[in-house]
Amino acid sequence: MFPWVRIEHLASHVLGQLARQLADDWQACWGYRPLLLESFVDPAHYRGTCYRGAGWQLLGHTSGRGLARPGKHYHSSAKLIFVKALQAQCRRLLCCDQLQERHEPWAK
């Protein structure tokens, strides 16, 4: 960004733009629309203020154990988990059987 450009609450502004554009871009690339976005924030360094300002919801925090892969151990710390619904009926759609059938061909 140029130094003379001033946008109040820039991080929240960018997160809002991302949430508005991402579903269309994902649809064009992958053939389906995501229902929600997820992000992790390290509370040792940040409070997640820009996520809250952009309408993201705090779900809680991770266990802090890092990635779970056999034979691998990662050092990590607990992170805050934020989500942003991309569709009004996100919760209902995530819990419906039709979604599982459509995206899990092996489930039949």
Z-matrix of the N, CA and C atoms (Angstrom, degrees):
N
C 1 1.446
C 2 1.513 1 109.45
N 3 1.291 2 114.32 1 146.11
C 4 1.454 3 119.01 2 176.61
C 5 1.526 4 110.09 3 -75.03
N 6 1.327 5 118.06 4 145.47
C 7 1.460 6 120.82 5 -176.34
C 8 1.529 7 114.00 6 -60.57
N 9 1.325 8 118.57 7 -24.43
C 10 1.458 9 120.22 8 -177.31
C 11 1.541 10 112.17 9 -86.57
N 12 1.331 11 117.72 10 -8.37
C 13 1.462 12 120.55 11 178.18
C 14 1.524 13 108.43 12 -81.07
N 15 1.315 14 115.47 13 124.77
C 16 1.465 15 120.81 14 179.77
C 17 1.522 16 109.30 15 -122.24
N 18 1.301 17 116.23 16 120.12
C 19 1.458 18 121.66 17 175.38
C 20 1.516 19 106.91 18 -127.62
N 21 1.334 20 115.22 19 118.79
C 22 1.450 21 119.65 20 -179.80
C 23 1.529 22 109.74 21 -65.31
N 24 1.312 23 116.93 22 137.97
C 25 1.470 24 122.44 23 178.06
C 26 1.529 25 110.79 24 54.92
N 27 1.305 26 116.66 25 51.32
C 28 1.461 27 123.65 26 -173.11
C 29 1.528 28 112.46 27 -54.85
N 30 1.315 29 118.62 28 -46.64
C 31 1.470 30 120.62 29 -176.53
C 32 1.527 31 110.93 30 -61.97
N 33 1.325 32 118.04 31 -44.62
C 34 1.465 33 120.93 32 177.83
C 35 1.521 34 110.66 33 -64.41
N 36 1.310 35 116.51 34 -37.90
C 37 1.465 36 122.09 35 177.99
C 38 1.532 37 110.27 36 -60.95
N 39 1.316 38 117.22 37 -46.65
C 40 1.467 39 121.71 38 -179.83
C 41 1.529 40 110.74 39 -65.55
N 42 1.316 41 117.54 40 -42.16
C 43 1.466 42 120.60 41 178.26
C 44 1.523 43 111.30 42 -62.38
N 45 1.324 44 116.82 43 -38.26
C 46 1.460 45 120.69 44 176.98
C 47 1.515 46 111.95 45 -64.72
N 48 1.325 47 116.96 46 -43.72
C 49 1.464 48 120.89 47 177.32
C 50 1.528 49 110.89 48 -62.56
N 51 1.314 50 116.30 49 -42.26
C 52 1.459 51 121.20 50 178.71
C 53 1.522 52 110.67 51 -58.13
N 54 1.321 53 116.86 52 -48.26
C 55 1.465 54 120.76 53 -178.44
C 56 1.530 55 111.58 54 -62.95
N 57 1.318 56 117.55 55 -35.39
C 58 1.468 57 120.71 56 179.50
C 59 1.526 58 112.51 57 -72.35
N 60 1.314 59 118.97 58 -33.66
C 61 1.462 60 122.18 59 -173.64
C 62 1.526 61 113.75 60 -94.66
N 63 1.304 62 117.58 61 -29.79
C 64 1.458 63 121.28 62 -170.63
C 65 1.524 64 114.31 63 -59.54
N 66 1.327 65 118.63 64 -42.19
C 67 1.467 66 120.56 65 -177.22
C 68 1.524 67 111.67 66 -60.13
N 69 1.333 68 117.39 67 -42.56
C 70 1.468 69 120.43 68 178.51
C 71 1.524 70 111.18 69 -65.69
N 72 1.319 71 117.06 70 -43.17
C 73 1.468 72 120.87 71 -180.00
C 74 1.531 73 110.90 72 -64.53
N 75 1.319 74 116.37 73 -42.26
C 76 1.466 75 120.94 74 -179.73
C 77 1.529 76 109.88 75 -64.08
N 78 1.339 77 116.28 76 -43.19
C 79 1.470 78 121.37 77 178.27
C 80 1.527 79 110.23 78 -58.32
N 81 1.311 80 116.67 79 -45.56
C 82 1.464 81 121.04 80 -178.68
C 83 1.526 82 111.61 81 -63.87
N 84 1.313 83 117.56 82 -36.58
C 85 1.465 84 121.84 83 -176.40
C 86 1.528 85 113.10 84 -85.05
N 87 1.332 86 117.32 85 -44.10
C 88 1.459 87 121.16 86 -169.90
C 89 1.530 88 114.60 87 -110.73
N 90 1.345 89 117.18 88 -11.31
C 91 1.463 90 119.45 89 175.93
C 92 1.513 91 115.72 90 88.44
N 93 1.302 92 119.41 91 6.44
C 94 1.463 93 121.89 92 174.00
C 95 1.523 94 108.81 93 -151.15
N 96 1.330 95 115.50 94 161.11
C 97 1.464 96 121.26 95 -176.53
C 98 1.524 97 109.96 96 -100.94
N 99 1.316 98 118.04 97 130.34
C 100 1.468 99 119.84 98 174.45
C 101 1.528 100 109.90 99 -68.12
N 102 1.318 101 115.76 100 153.03
C 103 1.456 102 120.59 101 -179.31
C 104 1.521 103 112.49 102 -94.70
N 105 1.333 104 116.39 103 -29.38
C 106 1.460 105 118.79 104 179.17
C 107 1.515 106 111.15 105 -154.50
N 108 1.313 107 114.57 106 161.74
C 109 1.462 108 122.29 107 175.48
C 110 1.521 109 108.25 108 -107.35
N 111 1.323 110 116.23 109 151.65
C 112 1.460 111 122.21 110 179.17
C 113 1.521 112 108.13 111 -132.80
N 114 1.321 113 115.94 112 140.88
C 115 1.457 114 119.91 113 177.28
C 116 1.523 115 109.35 114 -145.91
N 117 1.313 116 115.88 115 153.43
C 118 1.456 117 122.24 116 -179.56
C 119 1.525 118 109.27 117 -118.30
N 120 1.320 119 116.23 118 138.56
C 121 1.462 120 122.43 119 -178.14
C 122 1.522 121 108.46 120 -126.08
N 123 1.311 122 116.85 121 131.69
C 124 1.459 123 121.70 122 177.27
C 125 1.531 124 108.90 123 -82.49
N 126 1.338 125 117.68 124 109.09
C 127 1.469 126 120.40 125 -176.38
C 128 1.524 127 113.64 126 -68.93
N 129 1.329 128 117.53 127 -12.05
C 130 1.468 129 119.83 128 175.87
C 131 1.525 130 110.64 129 -71.36
N 132 1.332 131 116.08 130 -21.13
C 133 1.462 132 120.50 131 -177.31
C 134 1.526 133 113.86 132 -119.24
N 135 1.346 134 117.62 133 -29.27
C 136 1.463 135 121.81 134 -174.66
C 137 1.523 136 110.64 135 -137.90
N 138 1.328 137 116.45 136 158.81
C 139 1.468 138 120.88 137 178.68
C 140 1.522 139 112.74 138 -105.45
N 141 1.317 140 117.68 139 -8.60
C 142 1.461 141 120.22 140 -178.89
C 143 1.521 142 112.91 141 81.08
N 144 1.315 143 116.98 142 19.59
C 145 1.460 144 121.90 143 -177.12
C 146 1.523 145 112.06 144 -58.68
N 147 1.324 146 117.82 145 -41.21
C 148 1.470 147 120.08 146 -178.68
C 149 1.525 148 110.80 147 -66.94
N 150 1.340 149 118.05 148 -33.78
C 151 1.465 150 120.34 149 176.42
C 152 1.520 151 110.40 150 -66.38
N 153 1.300 152 115.98 151 -46.18
C 154 1.464 153 119.65 152 178.34
C 155 1.523 154 110.54 153 -59.88
N 156 1.331 155 116.34 154 -41.76
C 157 1.459 156 121.30 155 179.53
C 158 1.520 157 113.14 156 -64.24
N 159 1.330 158 116.82 157 -26.85
C 160 1.467 159 121.63 158 179.90
C 161 1.529 160 111.74 159 -93.26
N 162 1.326 161 117.25 160 7.04
C 163 1.461 162 120.65 161 175.93
C 164 1.513 163 115.70 162 87.05
N 165 1.324 164 117.64 163 16.20
C 166 1.458 165 120.74 164 176.56
C 167 1.527 166 108.32 165 -78.30
N 168 1.324 167 116.14 166 152.52
C 169 1.458 168 121.82 167 -178.37
C 170 1.531 169 109.90 168 -106.82
N 171 1.314 170 115.80 169 132.08
C 172 1.466 171 121.15 170 175.67
C 173 1.524 172 108.24 171 -79.70
N 174 1.336 173 117.13 172 120.93
C 175 1.460 174 121.30 173 179.34
C 176 1.519 175 112.58 174 -91.79
N 177 1.307 176 117.11 175 -29.88
C 178 1.455 177 121.09 176 -175.51
C 179 1.509 178 109.48 177 152.64
N 180 1.324 179 115.69 178 -143.76
C 181 1.462 180 119.03 179 -179.92
C 182 1.526 181 109.90 180 -139.76
N 183 1.312 182 115.63 181 158.73
C 184 1.459 183 121.67 182 178.52
C 185 1.532 184 109.00 183 -77.08
N 186 1.315 185 115.21 184 171.68
C 187 1.465 186 119.95 185 178.86
C 188 1.524 187 111.59 186 -74.26
N 189 1.328 188 116.49 187 -22.70
C 190 1.455 189 120.13 188 -177.86
C 191 1.512 190 113.30 189 87.55
N 192 1.332 191 117.29 190 6.46
C 193 1.465 192 120.45 191 -179.52
C 194 1.519 193 112.65 192 -83.82
N 195 1.307 194 118.90 193 -11.44
C 196 1.454 195 121.11 194 -179.55
C 197 1.512 196 111.94 195 80.87
N 198 1.329 197 116.85 196 -162.21
C 199 1.452 198 121.91 197 -178.88
C 200 1.523 199 110.58 198 -66.69
N 201 1.326 200 116.14 199 144.14
C 202 1.459 201 121.29 200 177.86
C 203 1.520 202 108.54 201 -106.11
N 204 1.310 203 116.00 202 96.38
C 205 1.459 204 121.03 203 177.95
C 206 1.525 205 107.93 204 -130.36
N 207 1.326 206 116.94 205 136.29
C 208 1.462 207 119.84 206 -179.60
C 209 1.526 208 112.00 207 -56.60
N 210 1.317 209 115.67 208 130.78
C 211 1.458 210 120.96 209 177.07
C 212 1.514 211 114.79 210 78.56
N 213 1.314 212 118.21 211 -0.07
C 214 1.465 213 121.81 212 -179.11
C 215 1.525 214 109.78 213 -118.01
N 216 1.302 215 115.27 214 142.17
C 217 1.462 216 121.08 215 176.60
C 218 1.522 217 108.20 216 -130.62
N 219 1.305 218 115.78 217 127.39
C 220 1.446 219 121.44 218 -178.58
C 221 1.520 220 109.89 219 -117.85
N 222 1.300 221 116.05 220 138.48
C 223 1.455 222 120.37 221 174.82
C 224 1.521 223 107.57 222 -85.94
N 225 1.305 224 116.74 223 126.80
C 226 1.455 225 120.85 224 -179.00
C 227 1.515 226 108.94 225 -149.83
N 228 1.307 227 115.71 226 175.82
C 229 1.461 228 121.82 227 175.10
C 230 1.518 229 107.86 228 -133.02
N 231 1.317 230 116.76 229 161.31
C 232 1.463 231 120.97 230 -179.76
C 233 1.524 232 109.98 231 -61.01
N 234 1.334 233 115.96 232 137.19
C 235 1.460 234 122.62 233 178.72
C 236 1.530 235 108.99 234 -118.07
N 237 1.324 236 115.97 235 152.64
C 238 1.457 237 120.70 236 172.33
C 239 1.526 238 107.92 237 -78.44
N 240 1.333 239 117.00 238 140.98
C 241 1.459 240 121.95 239 179.65
C 242 1.525 241 108.19 240 -108.57
N 243 1.333 242 116.51 241 119.87
C 244 1.458 243 122.48 242 176.25
C 245 1.525 244 109.21 243 -114.41
N 246 1.341 245 116.81 244 142.93
C 247 1.463 246 121.86 245 175.02
C 248 1.525 247 109.35 246 -130.89
N 249 1.320 248 114.81 247 154.35
C 250 1.464 249 122.43 248 176.60
C 251 1.517 250 107.34 249 -135.29
N 252 1.340 251 116.36 250 115.76
C 253 1.464 252 121.24 251 177.40
C 254 1.519 253 109.29 252 -68.41
N 255 1.326 254 116.39 253 136.42
C 256 1.456 255 121.49 254 178.82
C 257 1.526 256 112.21 255 -102.96
N 258 1.330 257 116.84 256 -9.37
C 259 1.460 258 122.27 257 176.60
C 260 1.527 259 108.14 258 -135.79
N 261 1.325 260 116.08 259 146.61
C 262 1.461 261 121.40 260 -175.94
C 263 1.531 262 112.19 261 -59.47
N 264 1.314 263 117.85 262 -37.40
C 265 1.463 264 122.07 263 -177.40
C 266 1.533 265 112.31 264 -97.79
N 267 1.303 266 116.76 265 30.70
C 268 1.461 267 122.85 266 -174.37
C 269 1.532 268 112.37 267 -52.58
N 270 1.310 269 117.92 268 -50.96
C 271 1.477 270 121.25 269 -176.53
C 272 1.520 271 111.07 270 -61.88
N 273 1.338 272 116.73 271 -45.85
C 274 1.458 273 120.62 272 -179.70
C 275 1.527 274 110.56 273 -62.80
N 276 1.320 275 117.09 274 -42.98
C 277 1.463 276 121.35 275 -179.13
C 278 1.527 277 112.23 276 -66.45
N 279 1.320 278 117.81 277 -38.85
C 280 1.467 279 120.69 278 179.18
C 281 1.525 280 112.15 279 -65.34
N 282 1.312 281 117.19 280 -26.81
C 283 1.464 282 121.27 281 -176.23
C 284 1.527 283 113.40 282 -97.90
N 285 1.331 284 119.28 283 -0.44
C 286 1.464 285 120.02 284 -175.25
C 287 1.528 286 111.29 285 -86.61
N 288 1.326 287 115.35 286 149.74
C 289 1.462 288 121.68 287 179.32
C 290 1.514 289 111.95 288 -66.81
N 291 1.333 290 117.56 289 -33.90
C 292 1.455 291 121.85 290 -177.97
C 293 1.523 292 111.58 291 -59.25
N 294 1.311 293 117.89 292 -39.16
C 295 1.459 294 121.80 293 179.26
C 296 1.524 295 110.12 294 -63.02
N 297 1.320 296 117.61 295 -43.92
C 298 1.460 297 120.51 296 -179.91
C 299 1.523 298 111.31 297 -63.09
N 300 1.326 299 117.86 298 -41.96
C 301 1.456 300 121.04 299 179.82
C 302 1.522 301 111.18 300 -64.22
N 303 1.310 302 116.56 301 -38.44
C 304 1.454 303 120.96 302 -176.72
C 305 1.522 304 112.63 303 -71.81
N 306 1.331 305 118.13 304 -32.49
C 307 1.461 306 121.11 305 -174.76
C 308 1.526 307 113.57 306 -108.52
N 309 1.308 308 118.09 307 -0.95
C 310 1.449 309 120.97 308 177.92
C 311 1.525 310 109.17 309 -126.25
N 312 1.325 311 118.07 310 81.74
C 313 1.466 312 120.73 311 -176.93
C 314 1.526 313 112.71 312 -62.27
N 315 1.316 314 118.85 313 -24.51
C 316 1.464 315 122.39 314 -179.27
C 317 1.525 316 111.35 315 -77.15
N 318 1.342 317 118.68 316 -12.97
C 319 1.456 318 121.97 317 -175.79
C 320 1.515 319 112.67 318 -75.76
N 321 1.329 320 118.87 319 -10.32
C 322 1.477 321 121.04 320 -176.93
C 323 1.494 322 112.23 321 -80.17
